[in-house]
Amino acid sequence: MRLLLSLFFVCFLIGCEKPKDRGIFGHKSFSLSNGLDVYVIENKFTSLINVHVFYKVGTADDPSAERGLSHFLEHLMFKGTEKFPKNSLDQILSRQGTDFNAYTTQDFTAYTSTASADQLELILILEADRMNSLSFSKDSVDKEKQVVLEERAMRLENNPFGPAQEEFLRVLYGNHPYGIPPIGYVKHINAYSQESAMAHYKKYYTPQNAFILVTGNASVEKVKSLVEKYFQSIPGGEKITRQRLTERPSSSNITIRNKSPRIQLTYVHMSYHAPNFKSEGHEHAIPLKILSHIIAGNELSRLYEKFVEGEKIAADVDSEYNYTSFDPQDFSFGMTLISGINPDEAIKKMRTEIQSLVTAGITEQELNQAKRDLTANFAFVLDGITQPAKYFSPIANGYSVENIEHLDKKINQVTLEQLNAAIRYLLSSDPAVTLILLPNR
């Protein structure tokens, strides 16, 4: 069945009886008078539904003395309301076999539930109730702070890459809040209070500062009827203008050396300050997404063929670029080195390879292959109900749904000249930060 669905969507993407301008996801949408926007992607080939509720607030929006407050509030959102007291939310959803979770990023907070299609109304009842009537005591706040401190220890302090990641972020982003992990520092967590958490909730958790994505076996008519029933009466709240640090980080050609006793192989990583979809240089955003794939996107990529299969100095390569964040982030790539390889020599080789991209550019064949790889991936994104949330989440940052629906077209429209111009724009200067993470033997 999975193969048949994938073939169906591949056919859809390449134009087999494809309705004009339908878009990749073919979503339908509506808005309530209180400002809540709702997007629906119907998939009749499944018996499940997924509901994502996004709030346009993340760690970078938190008070400077309480970074991570958005993540902490995510925890408190499971503590209950007057209608559904403590622990009843978990019990109700678990009894129905619902898979529910949440996550916080620098730019948004999301709550996700996956269940059988007949549980859609229950999920919307619960989400509407905790959007409007969250309740938590001082005692529960104090206890949850200890839970978050333990989570931080597990994720960062005791993580083989955690301390290096934190140092890397501080150097790369300087005073910008992107330099702090979404969970915050210990001093931030200790500063949270019942009052500050509730103020954060009342300010940001409103229909006007949220949107809902429903995917799976649910029609837009059914979703609209239920959303109007349970969310329409919630006050819209104030219109939030997000305030961020406007100065760009000043880091340039800084090398960080860190050691970890819990890794076996050396890892080297290079990051460049990059544009996003609305910053200076935004015209390079889509070409740079393609470049990320060409550099280290798969086993046909430049770094993989050169250093894994060719010179055999690396066990693996990676690349990352997010152009849909609220503020510009970085363009990065790295390698996990084979034991015994000198990291400084490996970095020289990486920089030589990058310089060849600047001087010689990308070939037409590489560009066409990358386009095929990236657009073919949409078939597998559609073969399920949770993956579309990754593509719709940038709506929280002001990214338009039209750009999301027509990303395949935007990728295919990129010319070789545009891609090579983006390479020169990004890679002609030194990397902002280079990280060398060594085993501590």
C-alpha positions in Angstrom: 0.0 0.0 0.0 2.8 2.4 0.9 4.4 1.9 -2.5 1.1 2.4 -4.3 0.6 5.7 -2.4 4.1 6.9 -3.1 3.6 6.1 -6.8 0.3 8.0 -6.8 1.9 11.1 -5.3 4.9 10.9 -7.6 2.4 10.9 -10.5 0.6 13.8 -8.9 3.8 15.9 -8.5 5.0 15.3 -12.1 1.7 16.3 -13.6 -0.5 13.2 -14.1 -3.9 14.8 -14.3 -2.7 17.4 -11.8 -5.2 20.2 -11.2 -3.8 23.5 -12.2 -2.1 25.3 -9.3 -3.3 22.8 -6.8 0.0 22.9 -5.0 2.0 20.2 -3.3 -0.3 19.6 -0.4 -3.6 20.8 -1.9 -4.6 22.3 1.5 -7.8 24.1 2.2 -8.1 26.8 4.8 -10.4 29.1 6.8 -10.2 31.7 9.5 -12.3 32.5 12.5 -13.3 36.0 13.4 -11.1 35.9 16.5 -8.0 35.5 14.3 -7.5 31.8 14.4 -6.2 30.4 11.1 -6.8 26.7 10.2 -5.3 24.6 7.4 -6.6 21.2 6.4 -4.8 18.6 4.2 -7.3 15.8 3.6 -5.9 12.3 3.0 -8.6 9.7 2.4 -6.1 6.9 2.2 -5.7 6.7 5.9 -8.0 6.1 8.9 -6.0 8.5 11.1 -5.8 12.3 11.7 -3.1 14.5 13.0 -3.7 17.8 14.7 -1.0 20.3 15.2 -1.6 23.5 17.2 1.1 26.1 16.6 1.7 29.1 18.8 3.9 31.9 17.4 6.3 32.1 20.4 9.6 30.3 21.0 12.7 30.7 23.1 13.9 33.7 21.1 10.7 35.6 22.2 11.1 34.8 25.9 12.1 37.4 28.6 15.9 37.8 28.6 16.1 36.6 32.2 13.9 33.6 31.6 15.0 32.1 28.3 13.3 28.8 27.9 10.1 30.0 29.4 8.2 28.9 26.3 9.6 25.4 26.7 8.6 25.4 30.3 5.1 26.5 29.5 4.9 23.6 27.0 5.3 21.3 30.0 2.7 23.2 32.0 0.2 22.8 29.2 -0.2 19.2 30.2 -1.0 20.0 33.8 -4.7 20.4 33.2 -7.6 23.0 33.4 -10.6 23.5 35.6 -12.6 21.3 33.3 -10.0 18.7 32.8 -7.9 18.6 36.1 -4.4 17.4 36.6 -3.5 14.1 34.8 -6.9 13.8 33.2 -5.6 15.0 29.9 -3.1 12.1 29.7 -5.7 9.6 30.9 -8.4 10.7 28.4 -6.0 10.7 25.4 -4.2 7.5 26.4 -7.5 5.6 26.7 -8.3 6.5 23.1 -5.0 5.3 21.9 -3.9 8.9 21.0 -0.3 9.7 20.4 0.3 13.2 21.8 3.3 15.3 22.3 4.7 18.8 22.1 8.0 20.6 21.1 9.4 24.1 21.4 11.8 25.7 19.0 13.5 29.1 18.9 10.5 30.5 16.9 7.4 28.6 17.8 5.8 26.0 20.1 3.7 23.1 18.7 1.3 20.6 20.2 0.6 17.4 18.2 -1.9 14.6 18.5 -2.3 11.6 16.2 -5.4 9.4 16.6 -8.2 7.6 14.7 -10.3 10.0 12.7 -13.3 9.6 15.0 -11.3 11.2 17.8 -10.9 14.6 16.0 -13.7 16.2 18.1 -12.2 15.1 21.4 -8.7 16.5 20.4 -10.2 19.8 19.4 -12.2 20.0 22.7 -9.1 19.5 24.7 -7.0 21.9 22.7 -9.6 24.6 22.8 -10.0 24.2 26.6 -6.3 24.4 27.4 -5.9 27.4 25.0 -8.4 29.3 27.1 -8.4 27.8 30.6 -5.0 26.5 31.6 -4.6 26.1 35.3 -1.4 25.3 37.4 -0.4 25.9 41.0 2.8 27.2 42.4 3.6 23.7 43.7 3.3 22.2 40.2 5.5 25.0 38.8 8.2 24.2 41.4 8.0 20.5 40.7 8.1 21.0 37.0 11.2 23.2 37.2 13.0 20.2 38.7 11.7 18.0 35.8 13.1 20.6 33.3 16.4 20.8 35.1 16.7 17.0 34.8 15.7 17.2 31.1 18.4 19.8 30.5 21.0 17.6 32.2 20.0 14.7 30.0 19.8 16.6 26.7 22.8 18.9 27.1 25.0 18.5 30.1 25.3 14.7 29.9 25.0 14.6 26.1 28.3 13.8 24.3 27.7 16.9 22.0 25.9 19.1 24.5 28.6 21.3 26.0 30.2 21.8 22.6 26.8 22.7 21.0 26.1 25.4 23.7 29.6 27.0 23.2 29.1 26.8 19.5 25.8 28.6 19.6 27.1 31.3 21.9 30.0 32.1 19.6 28.0 31.9 16.4 25.0 34.1 17.5 26.6 36.4 20.1 23.9 38.4 21.8 21.1 37.1 19.7 18.7 34.7 21.5 19.4 32.0 18.9 22.6 31.6 20.9 20.7 30.0 23.7 19.2 26.5 23.4 15.4 26.3 23.5 15.5 24.8 27.0 17.5 27.8 28.4 20.3 27.8 30.9 20.1 26.6 34.6 19.9 30.2 35.8 16.9 30.9 33.5 15.0 27.8 34.7 15.6 28.7 38.3 14.0 32.1 37.6 10.7 30.8 36.3 7.7 31.5 38.5 4.0 30.8 38.5 3.3 34.5 37.7 5.7 34.7 34.8 4.5 31.5 33.3 0.9 32.5 33.5 1.7 36.0 32.1 3.5 34.3 29.2 0.5 32.0 28.6 -2.1 34.9 28.6 0.0 37.0 26.3 0.9 34.4 23.6 -1.7 31.6 23.8 -4.5 33.2 22.0 -6.3 32.5 18.7 -4.7 35.5 17.0 -1.3 34.2 17.8 -2.0 30.6 16.9 -2.9 28.4 13.9 -4.1 24.8 13.5 -3.0 22.2 10.9 -5.2 19.1 10.5 -4.0 16.3 8.2 -5.5 12.9 7.5 -9.0 11.6 7.1 -11.0 14.7 7.8 -12.8 17.0 5.4 -12.5 20.8 5.7 -16.2 21.0 6.2 -16.0 18.8 9.3 -13.0 20.5 10.7 -14.6 23.9 10.2 -17.7 22.9 12.0 -15.8 21.6 15.0 -13.3 24.4 15.2 -16.1 27.0 15.0 -17.9 25.1 17.8 -15.0 25.0 20.2 -12.7 27.9 19.4 -14.9 30.7 18.2 -15.9 31.8 21.7 -12.2 32.2 22.8 -11.2 35.9 22.8 -8.7 36.7 20.1 -6.1 38.4 22.3 -3.8 41.2 21.6 -1.9 41.4 18.3 1.7 40.5 19.0 4.6 42.3 17.4 7.7 40.1 17.9 10.7 42.1 19.0 14.1 40.6 18.1 17.7 41.8 18.2 18.3 43.4 14.8 22.1 43.4 14.7 23.7 40.5 13.0 26.3 38.3 14.9 29.8 39.5 14.3 31.7 36.2 14.6 34.1 35.5 11.8 36.7 32.7 11.3 36.6 31.6 14.9 37.7 28.1 15.7 36.3 26.2 18.8 38.1 23.1 20.1 36.2 21.0 22.5 36.6 17.5 23.9 34.1 14.9 25.0 34.9 11.7 26.9 31.9 10.0 25.4 32.7 10.1 21.7 35.0 7.8 19.7 35.5 9.8 16.5 36.4 13.4 15.8 33.7 15.7 14.4 34.5 18.9 12.4 31.8 21.4 11.6 31.8 24.7 9.6 29.1 27.4 9.8 28.5 30.6 7.7 26.1 33.4 8.5 23.3 33.0 5.9 20.2 34.9 4.7 16.7 33.7 5.3 13.5 34.3 3.3 13.0 37.9 4.3 16.5 39.2 5.1 19.1 40.9 2.9 20.1 38.3 0.4 16.7 36.5 0.5 16.9 35.9 -3.3 19.7 33.3 -2.5 17.5 31.3 0.0 16.1 28.6 -2.3 19.4 28.2 -4.3 21.2 27.8 -1.0 18.7 25.1 0.0 19.7 23.3 -3.2 23.4 23.8 -2.4 23.0 22.3 1.0 21.8 19.1 -0.7 24.6 19.2 -3.2 27.3 19.6 -0.6 26.2 16.8 1.8 22.6 15.8 1.2 23.1 12.2 0.3 25.7 9.6 -0.9 25.9 11.4 -4.3 26.9 14.7 -2.6 30.2 16.6 -3.0 31.6 15.9 0.4 30.4 12.3 0.5 32.0 11.3 -2.8 35.2 13.3 -2.1 35.9 12.4 1.5 33.9 9.2 2.4 34.2 7.2 -0.9 37.2 8.9 -2.4 39.9 9.9 0.1 38.3 7.8 2.9 39.0 10.3 5.7 35.3 10.6 6.8 32.7 8.1 8.0 29.8 10.4 7.3 28.9 14.0 6.2 26.0 16.3 7.0 24.7 19.7 6.0 21.9 21.9 7.4 20.3 25.2 6.3 17.0 26.7 7.6 15.9 29.7 5.5 12.4 29.9 7.0 13.3 30.9 10.5 12.1 34.2 11.9 15.6 35.6 11.9 18.5 34.5 9.7 20.4 31.5 10.9 23.4 29.6 9.6 24.4 27.4 6.7 26.5 24.6 8.0 28.2 21.3 7.0 30.4 18.9 8.7 32.2 15.5 8.7 32.7 12.7 11.2 36.3 11.7 10.7 37.8 8.2 10.5 40.0 7.4 13.5 43.5 8.8 13.2 42.7 11.6 10.8 44.1 15.0 11.7 41.1 17.4 12.1 43.1 20.5 11.0 44.2 18.7 7.8 40.6 17.6 7.2 39.3 21.2 7.6 41.9 22.4 5.1 40.6 19.8 2.6 37.1 20.9 3.3 37.9 24.5 2.7 39.8 23.7 -0.5 36.7 21.8 -1.7 34.5 24.8 -0.8 36.9 27.2 -2.6 36.5 25.1 -5.7 32.8 25.6 -5.5 33.3 29.3 -5.5 35.8 29.4 -8.4 34.4 26.6 -10.6 30.7 26.6 -9.5 28.2 23.8 -9.7 27.6 21.8 -12.9 24.2 21.6 -14.6 24.1 17.9 -14.0 24.5 18.4 -10.2 21.8 21.0 -10.2 19.4 18.8 -12.1 20.1 15.8 -9.9 19.5 17.9 -6.7 16.2 19.3 -8.1 15.0 15.7 -8.8 16.0 14.5 -5.3 14.4 17.4 -3.5 11.1 17.4 -5.4 10.8 13.6 -5.3 10.9 13.8 -1.6 7.5 15.5 -1.5 6.0 12.2 -2.5 7.1 10.5 0.7 6.1 13.6 2.8 2.6 13.2 1.5 2.6 9.5 2.2 1.7 10.1 5.8 0.0 12.6 8.1 2.7 14.1 10.3 5.4 15.3 7.9 3.4 18.2 6.4 3.7 20.0 9.8 7.4 20.5 9.2 6.6 22.4 6.0 3.7 24.4 7.4 5.4 25.4 10.7 7.2 28.4 9.1 3.8 30.1 8.8 4.6 31.0 12.5 7.5 33.1 11.2 5.5 34.9 8.5 6.3 32.5 5.6 3.4 32.3 3.2 1.4 29.2 2.6 1.7 29.9 -1.1 5.4 29.5 -0.9 4.9 26.2 0.9 2.5 24.9 -1.6 4.7 25.8 -4.6 8.1 25.0 -3.2 8.6 22.3 -5.9 8.1 25.0 -8.6 10.5 27.4 -6.8 13.2 24.7 -6.7 12.7 23.8 -10.3 12.9 27.5 -11.4 16.4 28.0 -9.9 19.0 28.4 -12.7 22.6 27.5 -12.7 23.6 31.2 -12.7 21.4 31.8 -9.6 22.9 28.9 -7.8 26.5 29.9 -8.5 25.7 33.5 -7.5 24.4 32.2 -4.2 27.6 30.1 -3.7 29.7 33.2 -4.2 27.5 35.3 -1.9 27.8 32.8 0.9 31.1 31.0 0.6 33.5 33.7 -0.7 34.4 34.7 2.9 35.7 32.7 5.8 33.2 30.6 7.8 31.8 32.3 10.9 32.6 29.5 13.2 34.5 26.2 12.9 34.0 23.5 15.5 36.4 20.7 16.2 35.0 18.1 18.7 37.6 15.6 19.8 37.5 12.4 21.8 38.9 13.0 25.3 41.2 10.0 25.6 
